[in-house]
């Protein structure tokens, strides 16, 4: 199939591994899905310490389940990317561990306090739901199928994060103050979750033309603001003065995008942000720590003349 035919046919769940797709499509889809898979893994590693730090057994159980879900989402997405025939799952995981794999901006920042957990579990996961809901109509069928499961589980994650936020904002004055301070720190990062502005996006036009993406970065960003500014205010959070948010006559919102630190964003996008290197190195150390498990499984399978089961990550 040539590229023009692919563009003509592009529609929700239109293409599968049985289709002879042009290289441009397969590479673009691989880049997009690999980025998504990496982000699921790195988000899980960012939240994993809070299984122990959670203030109650119920919170510990919920965080443990959430981290397991996110790792599982990464596995689904690596398989959806692998089915395009450009890179193997192992190559993608190695690139992530070696600092070559890209992932979402929010997961490059350290998270050190319990009051920061709803910034990821409610706001970032809520932003992810806005984006992922549109990807259920992506043209690469294995990706869309993965989104069915991911969206179902992410809905629970958002509710979990919202419950933590409600608890913190109905707690002591100190808890409320610390939560507000965390929100002010994370708010610009959350708004940048959707990527660069449309005029700076290098991948959107092609991805949209072949049905991989359904909405632009700015469309998703503004839809998120419309939904989550009222929710933030509902729990008593004050929207920071910067970046400036404009309320239109129809009650919808738009951010003054020039107020955001795009230099830092693009430094992060190149994996050159210094604090983010700790996240990347932590992932590499974790992969190396379980290499003996993979080696043992592969060795046992070879000795038995069979096939090794897939090692966990």
C-alpha positions as CSV (number, residue, x, y, z in Angstrom):
1,X,0.0,0.0,0.0
2,X,1.3,3.4,-0.9
3,X,1.1,6.4,1.4
4,X,-1.7,8.2,-0.5
5,X,-3.8,5.0,-0.3
6,X,-3.2,4.8,3.4
7,X,-4.4,8.4,3.9
8,X,-7.5,7.7,1.8
9,X,-8.3,4.6,3.8
10,X,-7.4,6.1,7.2
11,X,-10.2,5.7,9.8
12,X,-10.9,4.3,13.2
13,X,-9.3,0.9,13.7
14,X,-8.7,0.6,9.9
15,X,-5.3,-1.0,9.8
16,X,-4.0,-4.2,11.3
17,X,-0.8,-6.3,11.0
18,X,-2.3,-8.0,8.0
19,X,-2.1,-4.8,6.0
20,X,1.0,-4.0,3.9
21,X,1.5,-0.5,5.2
22,X,4.0,2.1,4.0
23,X,7.2,2.6,6.0
24,X,6.3,6.2,6.8
25,X,3.1,5.0,8.6
26,X,4.8,2.2,10.5
27,X,7.6,4.4,11.7
28,X,5.3,7.2,12.8
29,X,3.0,4.8,14.6
30,X,5.9,3.0,16.3
31,X,7.3,6.4,17.5
32,X,3.9,7.4,18.9
33,X,3.1,4.1,20.6
34,X,6.6,3.6,22.0
35,X,6.5,7.1,23.6
36,X,3.1,6.1,25.2
37,X,4.5,2.8,26.4
38,X,7.6,4.4,27.9
39,X,5.4,7.0,29.7
40,X,3.4,4.3,31.3
41,X,6.5,2.6,32.6
42,X,8.2,5.8,33.8
43,X,5.0,7.0,35.5
44,X,4.8,3.7,37.4
45,X,8.4,4.1,38.6
46,X,7.7,7.7,39.7
47,X,4.7,6.5,41.8
48,X,6.1,3.2,43.1
49,X,7.8,4.7,46.3
50,X,4.3,5.9,47.5
51,X,3.2,2.3,48.0
52,X,5.3,2.4,51.2
53,X,4.7,6.1,51.9
54,X,0.9,5.9,51.7
55,X,-0.7,6.8,55.0
56,X,-3.1,3.8,55.3
57,X,-3.3,0.2,54.3
58,X,-6.2,1.1,51.9
59,X,-4.0,3.7,50.2
60,X,-1.1,1.3,50.0
61,X,-3.2,-1.4,48.3
62,X,-4.7,1.1,45.9
63,X,-1.2,2.5,44.9
64,X,0.1,-1.0,44.5
65,X,-2.7,-1.9,42.2
66,X,-2.2,1.4,40.2
67,X,1.5,0.8,39.7
68,X,0.8,-2.8,38.5
69,X,-1.9,-1.5,36.1
70,X,0.6,1.1,34.6
71,X,3.3,-1.6,34.1
72,X,0.6,-3.7,32.4
73,X,-0.4,-0.8,30.2
74,X,3.2,-0.5,29.1
75,X,3.4,-4.2,28.2
76,X,0.2,-3.9,26.1
77,X,1.5,-0.8,24.3
78,X,5.0,-2.3,23.6
79,X,3.2,-5.3,21.9
80,X,1.0,-2.9,19.9
81,X,4.1,-1.1,18.8
82,X,6.1,-4.2,18.1
83,X,3.3,-5.5,15.8
84,X,4.3,-2.7,13.3
85,X,7.5,-4.6,12.6
86,X,9.9,-1.7,13.1
87,X,11.3,-2.4,16.6
88,X,11.1,-5.2,19.0
89,X,9.9,-4.9,22.6
90,X,13.4,-5.6,23.8
91,X,14.9,-2.8,21.7
92,X,12.3,-0.3,23.0
93,X,13.0,-1.3,26.6
94,X,16.8,-1.1,26.0
95,X,16.4,2.4,24.5
96,X,14.4,3.5,27.5
97,X,17.0,2.2,29.9
98,X,19.9,3.7,27.9
99,X,18.3,7.2,27.8
100,X,17.3,7.1,24.2
101,X,13.6,6.4,24.7
102,X,11.4,9.5,25.1
103,X,8.5,9.8,27.6
104,X,6.1,12.4,28.9
105,X,7.4,15.6,30.4
106,X,5.7,15.2,33.8
107,X,7.6,12.0,34.6
108,X,10.9,13.7,34.3
109,X,10.3,15.6,37.5
110,X,10.9,14.1,41.0
111,X,7.9,13.6,43.3
112,X,8.9,13.7,46.9
113,X,5.8,14.3,49.1
114,X,2.4,12.6,49.6
115,X,0.7,15.9,48.8
116,X,2.1,15.6,45.2
117,X,0.4,12.3,44.5
118,X,-2.9,13.8,43.3
119,X,-1.0,16.0,40.9
120,X,-0.2,12.8,39.0
121,X,-3.0,10.5,40.0
122,X,-5.8,13.1,39.4
123,X,-4.5,15.8,37.1
124,X,-1.9,14.0,34.9
125,X,-4.0,10.9,34.7
126,X,-7.0,13.0,33.9
127,X,-5.1,14.7,31.1
128,X,-4.1,11.2,29.9
129,X,-7.7,10.2,29.8
130,X,-8.6,13.2,27.6
131,X,-5.9,12.0,25.1
132,X,-6.4,8.3,25.4
133,X,-10.2,8.5,24.9
134,X,-9.5,9.9,21.4
135,X,-7.0,7.1,20.7
136,X,-9.7,4.5,20.9
137,X,-10.4,5.7,17.4
138,X,-6.9,5.6,16.1
139,X,-6.2,3.9,12.8
140,X,-3.8,1.2,14.1
141,X,-6.2,-1.4,15.4
142,X,-3.9,-3.0,18.0
143,X,-3.3,0.4,19.6
144,X,-7.1,1.1,19.7
145,X,-7.7,-2.3,21.3
146,X,-5.1,-1.6,24.0
147,X,-6.8,1.7,24.7
148,X,-10.1,0.0,25.5
149,X,-8.4,-1.7,28.5
150,X,-6.2,1.3,29.4
151,X,-9.1,3.8,29.5
152,X,-11.2,1.5,31.6
153,X,-8.5,1.2,34.2
154,X,-7.3,4.8,34.0
155,X,-10.8,5.8,35.0
156,X,-10.3,4.2,38.3
157,X,-6.9,5.8,38.7
158,X,-8.4,9.3,38.2
159,X,-11.1,8.5,40.8
160,X,-8.4,7.3,43.2
161,X,-6.4,10.6,42.7
162,X,-9.6,12.7,43.1
163,X,-10.3,10.9,46.4
164,X,-6.8,11.7,47.7
165,X,-7.2,15.4,46.6
166,X,-10.6,15.6,48.4
167,X,-9.1,14.1,51.6
168,X,-6.1,16.5,51.6
169,X,-8.2,19.6,50.8
170,X,-10.6,18.8,53.6
171,X,-7.7,18.1,56.1
172,X,-5.7,20.5,58.3
173,X,-4.8,24.0,57.2
174,X,-1.2,22.7,56.8
175,X,-2.3,19.9,54.5
176,X,-4.4,22.4,52.4
177,X,-1.4,24.8,52.2
178,X,1.0,22.1,51.1
179,X,-1.4,20.8,48.6
180,X,-1.9,24.2,47.1
181,X,1.9,24.7,46.9
182,X,2.3,21.4,45.1
183,X,-0.5,22.4,42.7
184,X,1.2,25.7,41.9
185,X,4.5,23.8,41.2
186,X,2.9,21.1,39.0
187,X,0.2,23.2,37.2
188,X,2.5,24.5,34.3
189,X,3.9,21.0,33.8
190,X,0.4,19.5,33.7
191,X,-0.6,22.0,31.0
192,X,2.4,21.1,29.0
193,X,1.5,17.4,29.2
194,X,-0.2,17.6,25.8
195,X,3.0,18.6,24.1
196,X,4.2,21.7,22.2
197,X,1.8,24.2,20.7
198,X,0.3,23.3,17.4
199,X,2.6,25.6,15.5
200,X,5.6,23.9,17.0
201,X,4.4,20.3,16.7
202,X,6.5,18.4,14.2
203,X,4.5,15.2,14.1
204,X,0.8,16.1,14.3
205,X,0.0,16.8,10.7
206,X,1.2,13.5,9.4
207,X,-0.2,11.5,12.3
208,X,-3.6,13.2,11.7
209,X,-3.5,12.6,8.0
210,X,-3.1,8.8,8.5
211,X,-5.6,8.6,11.3
212,X,-3.2,8.0,14.2
213,X,-4.3,11.1,16.0
214,X,-7.8,12.5,16.3
215,X,-7.2,15.9,17.9
216,X,-4.3,18.4,18.0
217,X,-2.3,19.2,21.1
218,X,-4.0,22.6,21.7
219,X,-7.5,21.1,21.2
220,X,-6.7,18.5,23.9
221,X,-5.1,21.1,26.2
222,X,-8.1,23.4,26.0
223,X,-10.6,20.5,26.5
224,X,-8.6,19.5,29.7
225,X,-8.7,23.1,31.0
226,X,-12.5,23.3,30.5
227,X,-12.9,20.1,32.5
228,X,-10.3,20.4,35.2
229,X,-10.2,24.1,36.2
230,X,-13.8,23.8,37.6
231,X,-12.7,20.5,39.4
232,X,-9.7,22.1,40.9
233,X,-11.8,25.0,42.2
234,X,-14.4,22.6,43.5
235,X,-11.8,21.2,46.0
236,X,-10.6,24.6,47.0
237,X,-7.5,24.9,44.9
238,X,-6.6,28.4,43.6
239,X,-5.5,28.6,39.9
240,X,-2.1,30.2,39.8
241,X,-1.6,33.6,38.2
242,X,1.0,32.1,35.9
243,X,0.5,30.9,33.3
244,X,-2.4,33.2,32.6
245,X,-5.7,31.5,31.8
246,X,-8.3,33.3,29.8
247,X,-12.0,32.6,30.2
248,X,-13.8,33.0,27.0
249,X,-17.4,34.4,26.7
250,X,-18.8,30.9,26.4
251,X,-17.2,29.8,29.7
252,X,-14.4,27.8,28.1
253,X,-10.7,28.4,28.9
254,X,-7.5,29.0,27.0
255,X,-3.9,29.3,28.4
256,X,-1.5,32.0,27.4
257,X,1.0,29.6,26.0
258,X,3.9,32.1,25.9
259,X,3.8,32.1,29.7
260,X,5.0,28.5,29.8
261,X,8.7,27.6,30.0
262,X,9.1,25.9,26.6
263,X,12.9,26.0,26.8
264,X,12.7,23.6,29.7
265,X,10.0,21.6,28.0
266,X,12.2,21.0,24.9
267,X,15.3,20.2,27.1
268,X,13.2,17.5,28.7
269,X,12.0,16.3,25.3
270,X,15.7,15.6,24.4
271,X,16.2,13.8,27.7
272,X,18.7,16.5,28.7
273,X,16.9,17.8,31.8
274,X,19.2,17.1,34.8
275,X,16.7,16.0,37.4
276,X,15.1,13.7,34.8
277,X,18.3,11.8,34.4
278,X,17.7,10.3,37.9
279,X,14.5,8.9,36.6
280,X,16.2,7.4,33.5
281,X,19.1,6.0,35.5
282,X,16.7,4.5,38.0
283,X,14.9,2.6,35.2
284,X,18.2,1.3,33.9
285,X,19.2,0.1,37.4
286,X,15.9,-1.7,37.8
287,X,16.3,-3.4,34.4
288,X,19.8,-4.5,35.2
289,X,18.7,-5.8,38.7
290,X,16.3,-8.4,37.2
291,X,18.5,-9.4,34.3
292,X,19.5,-12.6,36.2
293,X,15.8,-13.6,36.1
294,X,15.7,-13.3,32.3
295,X,19.0,-15.2,32.0
296,X,17.8,-18.0,34.2
297,X,14.5,-18.3,32.4
298,X,16.2,-18.4,29.0
299,X,18.8,-20.8,30.2
300,X,16.2,-23.2,31.6
301,X,14.2,-23.0,28.4
302,X,17.3,-23.7,26.3
303,X,18.2,-26.7,28.4
304,X,14.7,-28.1,28.0
305,X,14.7,-27.5,24.3
306,X,11.6,-25.3,24.7
307,X,10.6,-21.7,24.4
308,X,11.2,-19.2,27.3
309,X,8.1,-17.6,28.7
310,X,8.1,-13.8,28.6
311,X,10.1,-12.4,31.6
312,X,8.4,-9.6,33.6
313,X,9.8,-6.1,34.0
